């Protein structure tokens, strides 16, 4: 790839956005920064991966968090900042990649090569996918979808000015339940290649 390309994929829980992000990365032959980002950070900084995963993409606990002279004692906030800084360094180095979540559409908004996407789906579609993936009941899946999306919204809106899922902050917001994951991926690949001016990735 001759020029830098960054694709930011945000998604509702249960929509299949993680699968779509993986397929985009594979099609464009780019690394995918998802949960694996924590492993990279833990390895490079000699940190405990288990502790990082415990607080990943979670809003900070305001009851027990304090800021003193610009430093926070919140593990949620500090882990988020580690990931944001890592993404900025990767982008600044000129690397191309696909990133899942991590507020990337806001963190990397100053990079013109960044294409932000938001994946959503109808309520029943998300619940049915979650039932199948997690092998749980409808009621359990419904609660899990609601709980996880609430966490994602709170996390995103704490760290970003733009609201989670607000179409104004993304190049594309797409309901993947209408066409399915494969065709949705094809549409997004076509858009990414067209915007990036690539005939063949």
N, C-alpha and C positions, 0 to 999 in steps of 0.2 A: 504494500500500500504506500503510495507516494506521498500522501499528506495525512495529517492527523485527523482521527475521527473518534469521538467519544459519544456513546449512546447511553443515555440514562433511562432506566426502566423502573418506574414506580408502579405499584400494583395493590389492588385489594386482596385481602386474604381469601383464598378459595377460588380466585379467578383463573389460576394457571399462569400467572405472570412470570413466575420463576422458570417454568418450562419454556415459555416464549423467549425470555432473555437468553437462556442457554442455546436455543436454536438460532437466534440472531447472531450470537457470538460464534457459533460453529460455522454458520453460513459465511460470515465475514472474516473468518479465521482470526478472531480477536480473543484475548483473554477475557474471562468473565470474573468480575469482582463481586462476589456475593458473600456468603458466610466465610468463604476462604480468605477474605481480606483480613479477618481476625487472626488466622493462622500465620499469615505473612508478617503482620505486625508483631505478634507474639514471638516469632522466630527472630526477627531482626532486632527487637528490643529486649529479648530474653525475659518475656513476661509469661505469666501463667495463663494458658489458653482457656482453661476452665473458668477462671474468674472473668475473663473478657466476655466469654459466651453468656455468662449468667446475666450480664447487664447490657447485652447488645440490643440496640434499637428499642430501648425502653425509656419512657419519660423519667426524669429524675424525681426522687422522693423529696418533695418540698419540705416535708416535716423535719427531715433529718439532714437537709443540705444547708451548707453555709458557704458564703463567698467572703474571703478575707484577702484584701489587697490584690484583687483580680484573680485569685486562685480559688477553685471550688474543691470541696471535699466529697462531692457527689461522684461515685464511680460511674454512674450512667452518663453523666455529662463529660467526664474525662475520657471515657472510652469513645464516645461520639466524636470528641475533638481529635483524638488520635486518628480515627478513620478519616475525618474531614481533611486533616493535614496530610495524610498519606495520599489521598486522592488529588489534592492540590499539587503535591510534589510530582506525582505520576503525570498529571496533565502538563505541568510546567516543563517536564523533561521532554515533552513532545510525543509521549507514548499514546497509542490508540488502544481503546478498551471499551467493554460494555460493563456498566455498573448497575447492580440491582439495589434499589432503595438507597439508604445512607444519605438522604436529602441531597443527592448529587445534582439534581436540576437546579438547586439553589446554590450549593457549594461551588459548582463549576459554571455558574451562569455567565461569567465574564469571558468564557472561551467560545468563540464563534463556531468552532468545530463540534460543539456539543449539541446533540439532538435529544431533547427530553420527550419521553413517552409515558402515558399513564394507561394502565390496563385495568378495566373494570368489568363487572358482570352483574347480571340480575341476581337477586337474592336467592331464589330457588336453585339457580345454577351453581352458585358458590356453596350452598349447603349440600347439594347432591355430590359435588366433586369432593368436598371435605368428608362426607360419609364414606365414600369409596376409598379415598386415600388413607384415611385414619381408621377405617373399619369401626365406625361408631354409629350410634343411632341418629335419627333426624334431629331430635331435641338436643343431643350433645353437640352435633355439628352446628346447629343454629347458634348455640351459646358460644362455641369456639370461634366461629366466624365473627360474631358481634364483638367478642372480647378482644380478639386479635386486631380487628380493624380499628377499634377504639384506641388501642395502644399505639398503633401506627399513626393515627391521626394526631394524638396528643404529642407523640415524639416529634413528628414532622412540624407541627404548628408551634412547638416550643422553640425549635432551632431555626425556623424559616419565617420570613415575612409573608410570603405567599402561602395560601391555604392548601392543604393536602387535597389533591384531586381537582382543584380549580383549573378548568380548561385553559384559562388565560396564561398559565405558567408552563404549558407543555405544547410541543409542536402538534402532537396528536393525543387524543384520548379516544380509546376504542373499546367497545363492548365485545369481548372475545366470545361470549356465549352465543352471539348471533350467527357467526360463521364457523366457530370451532377454532381450536388452537393452531392447526396447520394452516388454514387459509388466512387467519389473522396474522400469523407470522409472515406469510408471503406478502401480504399487503404492506406490512411494516418494512420488510426488506426492500420492497420496491420504492417506498417513500424515502428510506434512508439513502439508498443508492442514487436516487434522483436528486435529492437535496445536496448530497455530498459531491455530485457531479461525477460519479463513478459509473463507467460502463460495465465493468466486471470487477468484483471484489474477490 
